[in-house]
């Protein structure tokens, strides 16, 4: 498995992966393009792309070895995990955990105090991953998600 920074050429693949994951945050192409472009110095994004040789069971339309990605935003003393996606055929192999640990390492390198995010209430698999990495539930946002309407569970991990 290789983790590398995302680049503009990755955007179509990121969109394809995200569309194959109903629990992912669904973004526009423009938003993905903005995430891989340099932005203000006081507001930094981390886009990590996970590459691996696609298995024989991968869809035949897989256009690259990209099997997952993570997008996070650095906000002062905190990082917000904005999106994390693993291809359906690559799940349950530790890739989500590797992406999450890379974000935590980046947060520690910037001397950040915490990492936070929200997750769909129905996404028990993601919640289990986050809790096993030391994140704790810190709140709830009623009807935060649409299509379908659903509460968001807030998670936070303090790093200090």
C-alpha positions as CSV (number, residue, x, y, z in Angstrom):
1,X,0.0,0.0,0.0
2,X,1.3,3.4,-0.9
3,X,0.0,6.7,0.6
4,X,0.8,9.9,-1.4
5,X,-0.5,13.4,-1.7
6,X,-3.5,13.9,-4.0
7,X,-3.0,15.8,-7.2
8,X,-5.5,17.3,-9.7
9,X,-5.3,14.2,-12.0
10,X,-6.8,12.1,-9.1
11,X,-10.1,14.0,-9.0
12,X,-12.0,11.8,-11.4
13,X,-11.0,8.7,-9.5
14,X,-11.8,10.3,-6.2
15,X,-15.3,11.1,-7.5
16,X,-15.8,7.5,-8.7
17,X,-14.7,6.1,-5.4
18,X,-16.9,8.5,-3.5
19,X,-20.0,7.7,-5.6
20,X,-19.5,4.0,-4.9
21,X,-19.7,4.7,-1.2
22,X,-23.2,5.8,0.0
23,X,-22.0,6.8,3.4
24,X,-19.2,9.1,2.1
25,X,-19.6,12.9,2.0
26,X,-20.8,13.6,-1.6
27,X,-18.9,16.5,-3.0
28,X,-18.9,18.3,-6.3
29,X,-16.0,18.0,-8.8
30,X,-15.2,21.7,-8.0
31,X,-14.9,21.0,-4.3
32,X,-12.5,18.0,-5.0
33,X,-10.4,20.2,-7.3
34,X,-10.2,22.9,-4.7
35,X,-9.1,20.3,-2.1
36,X,-6.0,19.4,-4.1
37,X,-5.0,23.0,-5.0
38,X,-2.9,25.0,-2.7
39,X,-4.9,27.3,-0.4
40,X,-4.2,30.0,2.1
41,X,-1.4,29.4,4.4
42,X,-3.6,29.7,7.5
43,X,-6.0,27.0,6.2
44,X,-4.3,23.9,4.9
45,X,-5.8,20.7,3.5
46,X,-4.3,17.3,3.5
47,X,-5.4,15.0,0.7
48,X,-4.0,11.5,0.9
49,X,-4.5,8.9,-1.8
50,X,-4.0,5.2,-1.2
51,X,-2.7,3.2,-4.1
52,X,-2.5,-0.6,-4.5
53,X,-2.7,-3.1,-7.3
54,X,-6.5,-3.7,-7.8
55,X,-7.4,-7.3,-7.1
56,X,-9.0,-9.5,-9.7
57,X,-12.4,-8.9,-8.0
58,X,-12.1,-5.1,-8.7
59,X,-14.6,-3.6,-11.1
60,X,-13.2,-3.8,-14.7
61,X,-13.7,0.0,-15.0
62,X,-11.1,0.7,-12.3
63,X,-8.9,3.2,-14.0
64,X,-6.0,3.3,-11.5
65,X,-4.6,1.7,-8.5
66,X,-6.3,4.3,-6.3
67,X,-8.3,2.3,-3.7
68,X,-9.0,5.0,-1.1
69,X,-8.5,8.6,0.0
70,X,-8.8,11.0,2.9
71,X,-9.4,14.7,2.9
72,X,-8.8,16.8,6.1
73,X,-8.6,20.5,6.8
74,X,-6.2,22.2,9.3
75,X,-8.0,24.8,11.2
76,X,-5.8,26.6,13.8
77,X,-5.1,24.1,16.5
78,X,-7.4,21.4,15.1
79,X,-7.9,19.2,12.1
80,X,-11.3,18.3,10.7
81,X,-11.6,15.0,8.8
82,X,-13.8,16.0,5.9
83,X,-14.0,12.7,3.9
84,X,-12.5,9.3,4.0
85,X,-13.4,6.6,1.4
86,X,-12.2,3.1,0.7
87,X,-13.3,1.2,-2.5
88,X,-15.9,-1.4,-1.7
89,X,-13.6,-4.2,-2.9
90,X,-10.7,-3.0,-0.7
91,X,-12.5,-2.7,2.6
92,X,-11.7,-4.6,5.8
93,X,-8.0,-4.8,5.0
94,X,-6.8,-2.0,7.3
95,X,-6.7,0.8,4.6
96,X,-9.1,3.1,6.5
97,X,-7.0,2.7,9.6
98,X,-3.8,3.5,7.7
99,X,-5.4,6.7,6.3
100,X,-6.6,7.7,9.7
101,X,-3.2,7.1,11.3
102,X,-1.6,9.2,8.6
103,X,-4.0,12.1,9.5
104,X,-3.2,11.7,13.2
105,X,0.5,11.8,12.4
106,X,0.1,15.0,10.4
107,X,-1.9,16.5,13.2
108,X,0.8,15.7,15.7
109,X,3.5,17.1,13.4
110,X,1.6,20.5,13.4
111,X,1.3,20.4,17.2
112,X,-2.5,20.4,16.9
113,X,-4.7,19.8,19.9
114,X,-7.3,17.6,18.3
115,X,-8.9,15.9,15.3
116,X,-12.7,16.0,14.9
117,X,-15.4,15.0,12.4
118,X,-19.0,13.8,12.1
119,X,-20.3,10.5,10.8
120,X,-23.7,9.2,9.8
121,X,-25.5,7.6,12.7
122,X,-26.1,4.4,10.6
123,X,-22.4,4.0,9.7
124,X,-21.6,1.5,12.5
125,X,-18.5,0.2,10.7
126,X,-16.9,3.7,10.6
127,X,-17.8,4.4,14.2
128,X,-16.1,1.1,15.2
129,X,-12.9,2.1,13.4
130,X,-12.9,5.6,14.9
131,X,-13.5,4.3,18.4
132,X,-10.8,1.7,18.1
133,X,-8.4,4.6,17.1
134,X,-9.2,6.4,20.4
135,X,-11.9,8.9,19.1
136,X,-14.8,9.6,21.5
137,X,-18.3,10.7,20.8
138,X,-18.6,14.4,21.6
139,X,-22.1,15.2,20.4
140,X,-24.9,14.9,17.8
141,X,-26.2,17.0,15.0
142,X,-29.9,16.3,14.5
143,X,-30.9,15.8,10.8
144,X,-27.5,16.9,9.6
145,X,-27.4,14.6,6.6
146,X,-29.9,14.5,3.7
147,X,-30.7,11.7,1.2
148,X,-31.6,10.1,3.5
149,X,-32.2,12.4,6.5
150,X,-30.0,11.3,9.4
151,X,-28.3,12.5,12.5
152,X,-24.6,13.0,12.6
153,X,-22.5,11.7,15.5
154,X,-19.6,14.0,16.4
155,X,-16.3,12.5,17.2
156,X,-13.1,14.0,18.7
157,X,-9.7,12.9,19.7
158,X,-7.5,15.1,21.9
159,X,-3.9,14.9,21.0
160,X,-2.4,16.7,24.0
